[in-house]
C-alpha cells in the first residue's frame, strides 16, 4: 500500500454505497501543536473536520513519564488508546493534519512501529480537502465502536541515544538525516526550546523536511524525493536514521523515504533535544547561544 492517499481517493472510499462490502475505515485528525504555536488543534478539529473523522492526540500517544517530548508510549498505552478510537488490527486508517502533514506523519510512523501497515497519510491534508470543496463536519464525533488492537513492535525502526553515540563514533554504520532547518542544524538559528544549544549530531546530514514538500503542502513526486535524498548521501539499501528536534518532523523524512521507494529507516526518537541535553556529547556546527560547538 502506498503511504499517501489523495483527497479524491479518500472521498471515493467515504462515499461507497451502503451494502458494499469494504474493510473498516477510520479517518484521524492527527494535527499537533509545534513549539511557538498557540492555537488549539482540538478546537479546530471541533470547528471543522472530514466527515466521520476522530481525533488522534499526539501528546496522548506519547510517554507520560518521559522527560523528553513526544517519546514513544508503551505498547500497552498505545494499544489502549488506538483501540479507544475504534481501530483494530484489520482497520484501514487514513491520517491528516489541519495544516501540513507533521502530525499525520508521526501517527503513521507510530502505527507502523507497532505493526499496523494499513495506514495512509492524506496528501496535502485538510487544506487539499478544502480546496476541492469537499464536505466537512463540526462538533464531537460519534463514539467509536469497541475494538481490540494487538501490537507487534518493530524495534528495528527505533533507535536510542546509545545507538546514536555508536553511529556518531563510527562503531555502527548508518546515514543520519536531520529534518530541522539548515540554520538550526548549523547552529546559526536558535532552537525553539529555551536553553537548548544549537548544532547537530556529528556526521549527520541536513535535509529540512520542508524541502520534501511542494508549496501547497503535498509531498514531492518520488523521483524528486530520490534526488533530495541522494543529495543528503542516501543510497538505496543503506541504513538510514531520521532525526529532528523531538521526533516529529523526523517522521516526515521517514514517510518520504517510503514514498520514494526506500526501505523503512529507523527514527531517533529523542532527536536533537536528547542529544543536546547531554553536555558531554560532541556537537557539530556553531552553538546558536554563542561560540563554536565541539566537533
C-alpha positions as CSV (number, residue, x, y, z in Angstrom):
1,X,0.0,0.0,0.0
2,X,1.3,3.4,-0.9
3,X,1.9,5.6,2.1
4,X,-0.1,8.5,0.7
5,X,-3.8,8.9,-0.4
6,X,-5.3,11.7,-2.5
7,X,-8.4,13.6,-1.4
8,X,-10.2,12.2,-4.4
9,X,-9.4,8.6,-3.4
10,X,-10.4,9.2,0.2
11,X,-13.7,10.7,-0.8
12,X,-14.4,7.7,-3.0
13,X,-13.8,5.5,0.0
14,X,-16.1,7.5,2.2
15,X,-18.8,7.7,-0.5
16,X,-19.0,4.0,-1.2
17,X,-22.7,3.0,-1.2
18,X,-24.1,1.2,1.9
19,X,-24.2,-2.5,1.4
20,X,-20.9,-2.6,-0.5
21,X,-18.6,-4.8,1.5
22,X,-15.4,-2.9,2.3
23,X,-12.8,-3.1,5.2
24,X,-13.5,-0.8,8.1
25,X,-12.1,2.6,7.6
26,X,-11.2,5.2,10.3
27,X,-10.1,8.7,9.4
28,X,-8.0,10.5,12.1
29,X,-7.1,14.2,12.5
30,X,-3.5,14.0,14.0
31,X,-2.7,17.7,14.0
32,X,-0.1,18.7,16.5
33,X,0.9,21.9,18.2
34,X,4.5,22.8,17.4
35,X,6.8,25.0,19.6
36,X,6.0,28.6,19.1
37,X,2.4,28.0,18.0
38,X,-0.6,29.0,20.2
39,X,-3.7,27.7,18.5
40,X,-5.8,24.8,19.8
41,X,-5.8,21.8,17.4
42,X,-8.7,20.2,19.3
43,X,-10.9,23.2,18.9
44,X,-10.0,23.5,15.2
45,X,-11.0,19.8,14.9
46,X,-14.4,20.5,16.5
47,X,-14.8,23.5,14.2
48,X,-14.2,21.5,11.0
49,X,-13.1,18.0,10.2
50,X,-13.5,15.4,7.5
51,X,-16.9,13.6,7.9
52,X,-16.6,10.8,10.4
53,X,-13.0,11.7,11.5
54,X,-11.8,11.2,15.0
55,X,-9.1,13.0,16.9
56,X,-5.6,11.4,17.3
57,X,-3.8,13.4,20.0
58,X,-0.1,13.2,19.5
59,X,0.5,14.3,23.1
60,X,-1.7,11.5,24.5
61,X,0.1,9.0,22.2
62,X,3.4,9.8,24.0
63,X,5.2,8.5,27.1
64,X,3.6,10.4,30.0
65,X,6.6,9.5,32.2
66,X,9.2,10.6,29.7
67,X,11.4,13.6,30.5
68,X,11.6,14.4,26.7
69,X,8.8,15.5,24.5
70,X,6.8,13.1,22.2
71,X,8.6,9.9,23.2
72,X,7.1,6.6,22.1
73,X,4.5,5.3,24.5
74,X,4.5,1.8,25.9
75,X,2.8,-1.0,23.8
76,X,0.0,-1.2,26.4
77,X,-0.7,2.6,26.3
78,X,-0.6,2.7,22.5
79,X,-2.9,-0.4,22.2
80,X,-5.4,1.0,24.7
81,X,-5.6,4.5,23.1
82,X,-5.7,3.2,19.5
83,X,-8.5,0.7,20.3
84,X,-10.4,3.5,22.0
85,X,-10.5,5.2,18.6
86,X,-12.2,2.1,17.2
87,X,-9.1,0.8,15.5
88,X,-8.3,-2.9,15.4
89,X,-5.6,-4.8,13.6
90,X,-7.8,-5.1,10.4
91,X,-8.8,-1.4,10.3
92,X,-7.7,0.8,7.4
93,X,-6.6,4.2,8.7
94,X,-6.2,7.5,6.9
95,X,-4.4,10.3,8.8
96,X,-4.4,14.0,8.1
97,X,-3.3,17.4,9.5
98,X,-5.3,20.6,9.5
99,X,-2.1,22.2,8.1
100,X,0.8,20.3,6.5
101,X,1.4,16.7,7.5
102,X,3.7,16.6,10.5
103,X,1.3,15.1,13.0
104,X,-0.1,12.7,10.4
105,X,3.4,11.5,9.5
106,X,4.2,10.9,13.2
107,X,0.9,9.0,13.7
108,X,1.6,7.0,10.5
109,X,5.1,6.2,11.8
110,X,3.8,5.1,15.3
111,X,1.2,2.8,13.7
112,X,3.9,1.2,11.6
113,X,6.2,0.9,14.7
114,X,3.5,-1.1,16.5
115,X,2.9,-3.3,13.5
116,X,0.0,-1.7,11.6
117,X,0.7,-1.2,7.9
118,X,-2.8,-0.4,6.7
119,X,-2.4,3.3,7.2
120,X,-2.0,6.2,4.8
121,X,-1.5,10.0,5.0
122,X,-3.8,12.4,3.2
123,X,-1.5,14.2,0.8
124,X,-1.9,17.9,1.3
125,X,-4.0,17.4,4.4
126,X,-7.2,19.2,5.2
127,X,-6.2,22.1,3.1
128,X,-6.2,19.9,0.0
129,X,-9.6,18.5,1.0
130,X,-11.0,22.0,1.5
131,X,-9.5,23.2,-1.8
132,X,-11.8,20.7,-3.6
133,X,-14.8,22.0,-1.7
134,X,-15.4,18.5,-0.2
135,X,-17.8,18.2,2.8
136,X,-16.8,19.0,6.4
137,X,-18.4,18.3,9.7
138,X,-18.2,20.1,13.0
139,X,-18.7,19.1,16.7
140,X,-17.9,16.0,18.6
141,X,-17.8,12.8,16.5
142,X,-19.9,9.8,17.4
143,X,-18.5,7.4,20.0
144,X,-16.4,4.8,18.1
145,X,-17.3,1.1,18.3
146,X,-15.4,-1.2,20.6
147,X,-12.1,-2.5,19.1
148,X,-9.1,-4.5,20.1
149,X,-5.6,-3.9,18.9
150,X,-2.7,-6.3,19.4
151,X,0.7,-4.6,18.9
152,X,3.7,-6.1,17.1
153,X,6.6,-3.9,18.0
154,X,9.2,-3.4,15.2
155,X,12.1,-2.4,17.4
156,X,14.4,-2.0,14.4
157,X,12.6,1.1,13.4
158,X,13.6,2.9,16.6
159,X,17.0,3.9,17.8
160,X,18.0,5.4,21.2
161,X,20.8,7.6,22.4
162,X,23.2,4.7,22.8
163,X,22.7,3.7,19.2
164,X,23.3,7.2,18.1
165,X,26.5,7.5,20.1
166,X,27.8,4.4,18.3
167,X,26.8,5.8,14.9
168,X,28.4,9.1,15.6
169,X,31.6,7.5,16.7
170,X,31.8,5.2,13.7
171,X,31.2,2.0,15.6
172,X,27.9,1.5,13.7
173,X,27.3,2.4,10.1
174,X,24.2,4.5,9.2
175,X,23.4,7.7,7.4
176,X,21.7,10.2,9.7
177,X,19.5,12.9,8.2
178,X,18.2,15.8,10.2
179,X,14.8,17.3,9.4
180,X,15.3,20.6,11.1
181,X,16.0,23.8,9.2
182,X,19.5,24.3,7.9
183,X,20.1,27.2,10.3
184,X,19.2,25.0,13.3
185,X,21.4,22.2,12.0
186,X,24.3,24.6,11.6
187,X,23.6,26.2,15.0
188,X,23.2,29.7,13.5
189,X,19.4,29.8,14.3
190,X,18.4,29.3,17.9
191,X,16.4,26.2,18.9
192,X,12.7,26.9,19.7
193,X,13.2,25.2,23.1
194,X,14.6,27.6,25.7
195,X,18.1,26.7,26.8
196,X,18.8,24.1,24.2
197,X,22.1,24.6,22.4
198,X,22.3,24.6,18.7
199,X,24.2,22.5,16.3
200,X,23.9,18.9,15.1
201,X,24.9,15.3,15.7
202,X,28.4,14.9,14.2
203,X,28.2,13.1,10.8
204,X,24.5,13.9,10.3
205,X,23.3,15.5,7.0
206,X,20.9,18.4,6.8
207,X,17.7,17.6,4.9
208,X,14.9,20.0,6.1
209,X,11.5,18.3,5.8
210,X,10.2,21.5,4.1
211,X,12.4,20.7,1.1
212,X,10.4,17.5,0.5
213,X,7.1,19.3,0.2
214,X,5.5,21.3,-2.5
215,X,4.3,24.8,-1.8
216,X,0.7,23.5,-1.3
217,X,1.9,21.1,1.4
218,X,1.8,17.9,-0.8
219,X,4.7,15.5,-0.9
220,X,7.0,16.0,-3.9
221,X,7.0,13.2,-6.5
222,X,9.1,10.1,-5.8
223,X,11.7,10.9,-8.4
224,X,12.3,14.3,-6.9
225,X,12.4,12.9,-3.4
226,X,15.1,10.4,-4.5
227,X,17.1,13.3,-5.8
228,X,16.8,15.1,-2.5
229,X,17.8,12.0,-0.6
230,X,20.8,11.4,-2.9
231,X,21.9,15.0,-2.2
232,X,21.9,14.1,1.5
233,X,24.0,11.0,0.9
234,X,21.3,8.4,1.0
235,X,22.0,5.3,-1.1
236,X,19.5,2.6,-1.9
237,X,19.8,-0.3,0.5
238,X,21.8,1.7,3.1
239,X,20.8,2.1,6.8
240,X,19.1,5.4,7.3
241,X,18.3,7.1,10.6
242,X,16.0,10.2,10.7
243,X,16.2,12.8,13.4
244,X,14.9,16.3,14.1
245,X,14.1,18.3,17.3
246,X,11.9,15.9,19.1
247,X,10.9,13.1,16.8
248,X,8.0,14.8,14.9
249,X,9.4,16.2,11.7
250,X,11.8,13.2,11.5
251,X,8.6,11.2,10.8
252,X,8.1,13.3,7.7
253,X,11.5,12.1,6.4
254,X,10.6,8.6,7.3
255,X,7.3,8.9,5.4
256,X,9.1,10.4,2.4
257,X,11.6,7.5,2.4
258,X,8.8,5.1,1.8
259,X,7.1,7.4,-0.8
260,X,10.5,7.4,-2.6
261,X,10.6,3.6,-2.6
262,X,13.3,3.2,0.0
263,X,13.1,0.7,2.8
264,X,11.9,1.8,6.2
265,X,14.5,3.7,8.1
266,X,14.9,4.0,11.8
267,X,14.0,7.1,13.8
268,X,15.9,8.6,16.7
269,X,13.0,9.4,19.0
270,X,14.8,11.7,21.4
271,X,16.4,13.5,18.4
272,X,18.4,16.7,19.0
273,X,16.6,17.5,22.2
274,X,18.0,14.4,23.8
275,X,21.5,14.6,22.3
276,X,22.0,18.3,23.1
277,X,20.7,17.7,26.7
278,X,23.9,15.8,27.4
279,X,26.8,18.3,27.7
280,X,29.5,15.7,27.3
281,X,28.4,14.7,23.8
282,X,30.1,16.3,20.8
283,X,28.1,18.8,18.6
284,X,28.7,19.8,15.1
285,X,28.2,23.4,13.9
286,X,28.1,26.7,15.7
287,X,26.2,26.9,19.0
288,X,23.4,29.4,18.4
289,X,23.7,30.5,22.0
290,X,27.3,31.7,21.3
291,X,30.6,30.0,20.4
292,X,31.6,27.1,18.3
293,X,30.2,23.7,19.1
294,X,32.8,21.0,19.7
295,X,33.4,18.7,16.8
